[in-house]
Amino acid sequence: MSFARFSFSEPLSFQHENRSQGGRGRGRGRGRQQQGSSCDDEDARAGAFCYPEQIPIPLYGSRPRAPPPPPSATSVPNIFSYQAPTPPPTAHVAPLTPSIPIQFPIRPFERAAQMEGLLMSSEGSRKYHRFRLNGGMSSAETVGCPLLCAYCFNYARNSHPEAAGELYSPQQVADRLLQIAQENRLHKFRVSGAEPILGHASLRHLLQVEQAIFARDPVAHLVVETNGLLLGYDSTLLQAFLDGQSRLRAEGHSGTLSVRVSIKGATPASFEKITGATASAFQYPVRALQALQKAGVDATPAVMCDIHTDHDLEDIHALLAIRSGLAYSLAAPTGAPPGFGGTSSGHQPAGPAARGPMDFVDRNGAPLEIERLDRIPFIMANLDARGVAVARPPAN
């Protein structure tokens, strides 16, 4: 059995140097370590989606913008010409509009179909919020997600996606990312923001972005950050993703891919409380991790540590390492409660000594970047309104 190479062995107060310039940790609005809040200069200039005060739940964006003109035709060679299968009955729904209120718990697969219909053009373009250098990577941040996580800094954009972002073709996305990378002498790329994979149309768009980047940077490394929901739920979507990777290899592209799957809760009940989605969807991100690793994809999990107690983390360890057979072991840090971490499964941590309650360690001792909470007013109001407790102090 091959093991995903990761662990986290830094104290929770650790701060990377490359995050001090306004960047944040990987994932959806969770890792900013800079002074102030996550309403950075660009958010403040945009105005519509930066909330310095508490606002009611669910949140909706203000100052809707007129839709931008469609992008010009691009020269991306389309090697991803598969036909999407007929969607399940729940996908035949009306698009989201501002007049449709959000009802909790959310039906995430119906919402994903709504989002994709709203955010994708018939020519294959997709809405993006922004492109920027973030965490040492050239990053593209998408608009739209089937979940409404209480801690997400994209909460307003995901609540009211028709008013956010602009359409970009796959080639335009690649051009923006490559320009940022060249200006900063990087070969690392990331597609994140909200949720890159909402269905077959958005997956096809993502694969074409990957193809265009790899065609111009043969040593590129692309990280796709996802909640894994759709990949774990729809086997045809997962197979299309894997087929796309095979086609890229067959075309002779040498770039590499990593997939980072966000684990949103320790139990179905906590998943529903955190994400707003039905508890039955809890299983699908772990299924996606299992399937991706089995297929040889470099896929690793990520966890928002600030809203999980040590007991929650033990449950996540049991879910990943014991019940699901994934290649993870949760190390027992100094001062941890009895029975915490890898001791119950017989695994011993490898690599550097464990120093914090989020020390995931596999047998190769490779690093995992944890997620930290953006403690700005509207996020704290969301957490309080949804009954999600903050279990850990702020990062230094």
N, C-alpha and C positions, 0 to 999 in steps of 0.2 A: 504494500500500500504506500502510495506517495503521500507526503505530508506537505500541506500548505506551509510555507516558511514564514512564520511570524511569531512575535511575542511582544509584550510591552513590559519593559523593566525599568522605566524611569519613574521617579516620584511624581505625584499628581501636580506638584508645583512647578515641574520642569517646563521651561519655555525655550522653544527653538529660536535661534537667532533670526532665521528667515521669516518668522512670524511677527517680528517687531515692527515691520514696515507696513502696518495696516492689514496684514494677512490674517487668516484664521486657519484652524485645523481643517482637515478634510471633512466633507459632508455638508449637510444642509443647515448652515447658519449656527453652528454650535461651537466653533473652536476659537473665536477671536480672543487674542491675548493682549490686545493693545489697550492704551488708555481710553477711557470713555466707553461708549456703547457700540453696538453693531450698526447703528445708523451712521455709516461712514460718509465721507464727503460726497461720493457719487449718489448714495441714497438720498442725502439731504438735498442735492441739486434736483433730483427727480421729483422730490416733494410728495408725490402721490402715495408712496408706500413706505415712508419713514415716520414712525409714530413715537414721539417722545413721551406721550402720555398714555395712560391706560385707556383702552377702548373696549366696547362691549363684544361679546362672543355670540355668534360667529362674526368675524371681522370682514368688512368689505372695503375695497379700495375707493378712494375718492378721486375726483378729477379724471373721469374716463377720457381716454385719448382716442382720436379718430384712427381707424386702421391704416397702416402705412400702405403705399402702393406695392403691388407684387414685385419681387425681385426679377431682374433680367434673367434670361435663359443662361444656363451654365454649361460648362464643358465636361462635367463629371461623367466618365464612362460608367454606365450602369451595368455592373456585373451581378447585381442583386435584383434579378427580374422574377423571382418566385412570386406566385400568386398567393395572396393571403387566403386562408380557408374561410368558409362561412362562419361568422362569429356566433357565439352562443346566443340564445334568445334574450338574455339580459342585456346584450349589447345594443339591441334595437330600441334606443331611447332618444328622446329629444335632446338637442344640445343644451348645455348650461346657459342660462341667461340670468341677468341680475335679479329678475323677478322670482326665480326659484330659490326658496330658502334652503339652507343646509339642515338636514335632519339627522340627528345622531341616534343610533349608530349609522355611519355611512355604509352604503353598499359599494365597496371599492371597485369591483370589476365593472359595474354599471357606470360608475363615475369615471373610470379610466377611458371607457368608450366615449363618454361625453367630452372629456378633456381632449382626446385625440381628434375628434371631429371638429372641435372648436379651434385647436391650436395648429393644425396641419392644413396646408393648402393642397389643392388638387394636383399641383405641380411638384409636391414633395418637400416644400419649405416648411420650417417650423419656427415657432416663436422662441426667442431667447431674451433674457433680461439684460445680460451684459457679458462682456469678455474682459478679462483682466489677468494680470500676474497675481497669483495667489498661492502662498505656501511653496514657492519655488517651482510652480507649474504654470503653464499657459492654460487658462481655465475658461470654459464656456458654461454659463449658467442658464439652464432651460427654464421655461415657464410651464407650470401645470403638474399636478400630482394627484393620484387617487386617494391619498391620505390627507388628513389635516392634523398633523402632529402638534401637540400643545406647545412644544418648545421651538417650533420652526420659525426662523426669521423671515421666511417666505410666506407666512400665514395669510397675509392680505392678498398677495399675488395669487396664491392657490385658491383663495376664496372667491376671487373676482378676476379670473385669468383673461377675460376678454378685454380688460382695460390695461393689461401689462404687456410689455415687451414688443418686439418687432419680428417680422418674418425674415428668415435667412435660409437660403438654399444650402445644401451640403457643401458646395464649393465655397460659398461665402463664409460659412463657419470655419472651414479649414483655412481659408485665406487669413481670417482674423487671428486664429490661433497660431498659425505659422509666423505671422508678422510679429506677434508678441514674443514668441520663442526666439526668433532670429535677433530681435532687438536686445534680448537678455541672454543670448548665447545658451539656450536651453534645448533639450530634446525631450522634455517631459510635458505631457498634455493631460488635461482632465476635462471630462464632460460630467457636469453635476448640476447643482442649483436647486432644481425641484426633482422631477423624475424623468430620466432620459427615455425610458421604455414604457410607453402607455399601450402599445398594441403593435400590429404589423407595420402600419405606415410609419410610425415613429422609429421602429427598429430599422426599417429599410433606410430611413434618413440617417440614423446613427452609423450604420454600416458604411454608407457612402462617405460620411465624414471621416471615418477611420481609414477608408481606402484612399481618400484624397490626401490625408496627412502622411500615410505610409508611402505614397507614390513620390512625395517630395522630400521626405526625411527618412532614409532607410534605417536609421538607428533610433527612431522615435519610440517612446514608451507612452502608451495611452492608458489612463485610469478611467474606468466608467464606474460612477457611484450610483447605486440603485437600491431601492428597498426590496428588490427581488420578488415582489408580489406577483407580477404578471409572468415572469419566467418560471416561477414555481407552480403557478396555476394552470397555464396553458402550455401543454407539451408541444404543440405545433409552433408556438413562439420560441420556446427554448431550442427546438430543432433548427428553426430558421436562423437563430443566433449562432449556433454551432456550425451550420452549413456556411454561413457567411465567413466565419473564421477560416474554414477549410478552403473556401474560394480565394481568400486573400493569400493563403499559403501557396495555393496552386498558381496564382498569378505571379509568384516570386517575391512578394513583399516580405521584408525581414523585420519590420517593426514588431513590437511586443505589446501585449494587452494584459491588464489586470482588472479584475472586477471586485469591487468592494461592496458587500451586501450589509445593509444596516439592520441589526436585530433590534426591534422596537419595544420589546418587553420580555419579562421573565415567564409570564403565563398568559393564556388567552385573555383573562380578565384585565391584566395590566396592559396588554397590547391594545385592547379596546379603549381603555381609559386614556392612554397616551396618544394613540393615532386617531381616535374618533371612529374607527372602522369596526365592523362586526368582528367579534371574537373568533369566529370560525376561520378568518383569514390569517390568524397567527401562524399556522403551519407552513404557509407558502414561502416565506423568505428562507427558512431552513431547508425546505425541499429544493429551492433553487441552488443554495450552497452545495447540497449533496450532489445534485446533478452536474453542476459546473465542475466541481472537483473530480467527480468520477470521469468526466470527459477530458480531464487534463488541463482545464482552464485554471490559471492562477487566480483563485477566488478566496477571499478572506472576509471574516465578519467584522463589524464595527458596533460598538455599544456606547450609548450616551450614559456615562457613568454617574453624572450628578443626580439623576432621578432614580437610581437603583441603590438599594442598601446592599450590604455584604451578603445577606441572605438571598436577595434577588440575584446577585452575581453567582452564587452557588447554584441556583436554579438554572441560570443560563449555561453554566458549565455542564450541568447534568444534561441539559437539552442538547448541547453541541457535542460533547465528548462521550457521553454514555448512551443516551437513547438514540442519537442520530449517527453515532459512529464516525463523527468528523475528527480531524486530526488536531484536537485542541486539548490542552490541560491548563487548569487554572491554578497558578502557583499560590502557595500559602505564605503571605507576607509576614514580617515580624509584627507581633502583637495582634494578629488576626484572631477572631473567635474560634473556639474549638471546632474541629471538623471542617474549617473553611478550606475551600479550594481543592487542589489535586490530591490531598491525602486520602480522601474517600475512595478514589478510583485506583490508587496505587501508583499513580504517575509521580515522578519527581521532576521538578522544574530543571530545565537545561539553561545554559548560557549564564548571563549575569544574575546575581542574587536578586530575588524578588524584593521590591521596596515599596509597593503600594497595592491597594485592594483591586486594581484593575490589571494586575500582572498576568496577562495571558501568555503562556509559554508553550511552544511546541518543542519537539525533540531537536530542532535545528537552532533554536534560540533566536529566531529572526523577529524583527520588530512589528508591532501593531500600533497604529496611532489611535488613541482613544478620542472620544468626542467630549467637549466641555460645553457648558451651558452659557448662552448669551443672556446675561441678567439685566435686560433692559425692561422698561415698565410694561410694555404690552405683552411680552413673553411671560413675565411673572404673573400678570393678570390672567393670561390664558391658563397657565398651570394651576392657579388658584381656582379658577372657574371650573376646570375639569377635574379638580380633586387630585392632582398629581403633586406629590410632595417632593421637595428638594432635599436630597439625603446627604449632600456633601457641601463643604464650604467652597467659596469661589477659588478659582486658581489664582495664584499670586502673580 
